[in-house]
Amino acid sequence: MRELNANADTLYAAVGKPIVDDRRSGDRLSVPVHERIVGRSLGLAAYREDAAGNVFFEPPSYCDDSKSYFVEGGKGGTARMVCLDWLNDFPVATHWDASLNGGGGGMRAGGVDGLGRLIWDAEAGAAQSRLDLADSDPDSPYLYASDRSGLVAEDWAHPGGEALRAPSLDRYIGAGYSLFGVEEEIALRLSDDMLEAFGYPVVFRNAAPEGPGPLRHVEAFQIVSGHRLGRFGDPPHLASFILPPGWPGETEAAYPAVFSGYYDLNESTFAACGPPLLRMIGRTLTETGKSAVGILWNGGGAIGTRTQHASAFAQMNALFGAASDAYRVDADRIVAVGGSRGGLTALLAASNPEARGYRIRYAVCYGPPLSLYGRAERLLDATYPARWQAICGDTGFKHAWFPGWRDAAGRTAVELYRANTFGTSDEAEIGERFAPTSARLLSALRAMGTQIWLNTPTHDPFTASSSALTWAAAARAAGIPLQHELGYRYGHNNCTDPYENALICLKALALGEPLALDGVSQYRRAAANGADWRKAERFLPAEPPFYFEGPKRAVAGMTTTLGIYGVPGRRYRLAVRSVGGSDGERSGDIGGGKDVKDGFDEKDSYDMKSWSGKTDEGENRKAYKSENGNADNGEVGNASKSENWNADNGEVGNASKSENWNADNGEVGNADNDEFGNAYKSKNWNANNGETWNKAGDDALGETDSSGAGEHVLAEGALPAAALRGGNSAAELASRIAFTEIAWQVPESWGGMAFVYDLRVEDAEGRWRRVPGGGVWPGGDAGALPAHDRPAGEAAQAPDLIVLRETPDFTSGAWLSATMKDFVGWGLSDA
């Protein structure tokens, strides 16, 4: 295929499929036009490329009898009908000018250059993002090559001036510009998909004032890209808008909207979130006859923030104000949807304590990274092995993963991350002002009247599932309507489709019909291995399943978290049994020291953003499927092949012991009155008092033999005995998960040794059962507990623990592969 430029074949929106001219000279060649377009008074023309490669337009003739258009055949090549009135505005704006800063590039309104590129990979049948921002100087402490470009401006009002080497507070990479230029073929294929599915093409426009802005009253979808937000000198941010056919309608006073906030704007618009939002809007139109607008936002920056910065609250007000003023959005009828950072953005938009002039009616939140508000000592933990890479990416320093690392101001990696994000490293202040579990945000969420659809996967490499259980308990105690889905062993993936659930909410808003979100649903892998392992199965256990979250690889002398979940009040015993030490993987030989390894392959997990290193294929890239996140094998939300549902969750403070969390005024109720009954006993949801994360209930650390030989009890006791309050339906009773989280310091002498875990739990009759490796036990089954093994028919393997002698590079591909792949159930799911 020849390269597509902004010329005749991309300038005009196509309204039908291309057809090969195989007719004889003088014969008619019928040129397809979608039935929704046929007979309309439009400036239609046949765009032709003949056998000799000549390109020209030809006015078509129209036959009333056959309701078809035709041109003269016999010229060879192809013909395709286009609308001369519907002009695409290519190239897509990036607001980046490569000529600034001595050729290194910088932010400029209306710029169309890109540091990276979104391209169409014909072999993969998907869009791919290509970008390399790595600082390749081995002596440089910086992760990004910010010395050769204006990635981060010191003064946003004068972006051509002094530049920063790393992100800082309100100075984030990709804030006022997009990192990616967009190949036109990606846009044109998206238009063809929508034309085929719904009968309307997509016209691509750049936002005013730099671009022409949207067309009016056209029978086509429109994507209006690169709308700049932020007053002069304020931190800039960007949005794109999806407009329905006929916009602005004569009878629509204002449109309901679906909103998603994610990472880089162009990447999100054209590859990650934009395509599924387009389909949502198309289905709403065809299934209800009602139109809606889509809102895509970069969350205040592509790199350096996860929409947690303090100014994000004011930026949301500006975003929804622009949506209302410029694009006819009904700011009182908005559905927010997203996964991972997108899930957190949806939740924060609904919980905005500074909200002015908008209302999120429904927030569909998949895997929000709540861990990012937790205790400092819990943030970097081998049980959640992907967080080190996230911290390095957000701070912009290569070696921020290394234990004991500090910046020039003496701040630890976590302190720097928090200062860059929240403007403070004070844990109590973060917990009170910014955490979604704070009284401030939950009171705002309740006041907004938002209903929440929360999806929680267990065994996620970013977070303990306790974080979501904690938030859900707090939300219910605050009187917030909540539909909660639990996906056992889903790791960094989804057990259901977020866009299908958001579509339910959007159609209800469009029709003005009531929709009440409430209840709990639970999902598991449909089979132990093979294709069905990738499919979700809804089930109703007799009581909460037992499961364990712990490290696959740990470092001698470091502290890590052991999380045990199951039936309230039941006893458990967690041990490891030595299987010796050997060379290679069994001894944990995956590299160490301060040598910076090649960056992990971004194809494995879209959400872990840094764009800082090379992959084995030469550059970071991510492939996107055009489906609604459905992988080739039919799984909903397989993160390796879907766009934007990847969770990078984490826990908020501690969930194991909490009591009351708005003691000042009682606005949000008591946390011990929750659907999960987690026997919370700490004095503070944000775990600021230091009492909340070592042990819970009767937990006790077992004796350990410093030699590492034999069996070692790591923890035994009883899960917190929760008061079962609230409803008594089978689903509610079966979802009351109790848990304990234990801080375990790995013995120094265990370095180089390998172990297998052994978890035994008490059943309803008081008998002890062994929970098999990889298994999630649907409690109440008689006999041996059922095992769920590795995918793809691999042999069953006991869950193992390998203790490393030396600190590895926690951002390396070797570390992430060893801790995140080919393992489900006990420790971390493959992401």
Salt bridges, closest charged atoms under 4 A:
ASP9 OD2 - ARG2 NH2 2.66
ASP21 OD2 - ARG48 NH2 2.63
ASP22 OD1 - ARG23 NH1 2.90
ASP27 OD2 - ARG24 NE 3.46
GLU49 OE2 - ARG2 NE 3.73
GLU58 OE1 - ARG48 NH1 3.03
GLU58 OE1 - LYS75 NZ 3.26
ASP97 OD2 - ARG108 NE 2.69
ASP132 OD2 - LYS614 NZ 2.94
ASP135 OD2 - ARG165 NH2 2.89
ASP147 OD1 - ARG165 NH2 3.94
ASP155 OD2 - HIS158 ND1 2.87
GLU185 OE2 - ARG189 NE 2.99
ASP192 OD1 - ARG80 NH2 2.56
GLU196 OE1 - LYS17 NZ 3.35
GLU210 OE2 - ARG228 NH2 2.66
ASP234 OD2 - ARG231 NE 3.13
GLU250 OE2 - HIS217 NE2 3.67
GLU267 OE1 - LYS609 NZ 3.20
GLU287 OE2 - ARG283 NE 2.88
GLU287 OE1 - LYS507 NZ 2.65
ASP330 OD2 - ARG333 NE 2.81
ASP332 OD1 - ARG359 NH1 3.88
ASP332 OD2 - ARG361 NH2 2.94
GLU354 OE2 - ARG440 NH2 3.50
GLU377 OE2 - ARG375 NH2 2.55
ASP394 OD2 - ARG306 NE 2.80
ASP407 OD2 - ARG411 NH2 2.89
GLU415 OE1 - ARG406 NH1 3.87
GLU427 OE2 - ARG418 NH1 2.98
GLU429 OE2 - ARG433 NH1 3.16
ASP460 OD2 - HIS492 ND1 3.41
GLU500 OE2 - ARG283 NH1 2.60
ASP518 OD1 - ARG476 NH1 3.17
ASP532 OD1 - LYS535 NZ 3.63
GLU537 OE1 - ARG524 NE 2.74
GLU543 OE1 - ARG570 NH2 2.80
GLU585 OE2 - ARG553 NH2 2.81
ASP601 OD2 - LYS603 NZ 3.68
ASP604 OD2 - LYS821 NZ 3.21
ASP607 OD2 - ARG306 NH1 3.99
GLU617 OE2 - LYS603 NZ 2.21
GLU617 OE1 - ARG621 NH2 2.12
GLU619 OE2 - ARG130 NH1 3.02
ASP632 OD1 - LYS625 NZ 3.73
ASP632 OD2 - LYS641 NZ 3.37
GLU635 OE2 - ARG525 NH1 3.34
GLU635 OE1 - ARG534 NH1 3.92
ASP648 OD2 - ARG306 NH1 3.03
GLU651 OE2 - ARG378 NE 3.91
GLU651 OE1 - ARG387 NH2 2.66
ASP672 OD1 - ARG725 NH1 3.90
GLU675 OE2 - ARG476 NE 2.48
GLU691 OE1 - LYS683 NZ 3.36
GLU711 OE1 - ARG573 NH2 2.92
GLU741 OE2 - ARG378 NH2 2.92
ASP758 OD2 - ARG760 NE 2.76
ASP758 OD1 - ARG770 NE 2.79
GLU762 OE2 - ARG571 NH2 2.95
ASP763 OD2 - ARG767 NE 3.08
ASP763 OD2 - ARG769 NE 3.02
GLU765 OE1 - ARG767 NH2 3.12
GLU794 OE1 - ARG790 NH1 3.43
ASP800 OD2 - ARG586 NH1 3.14
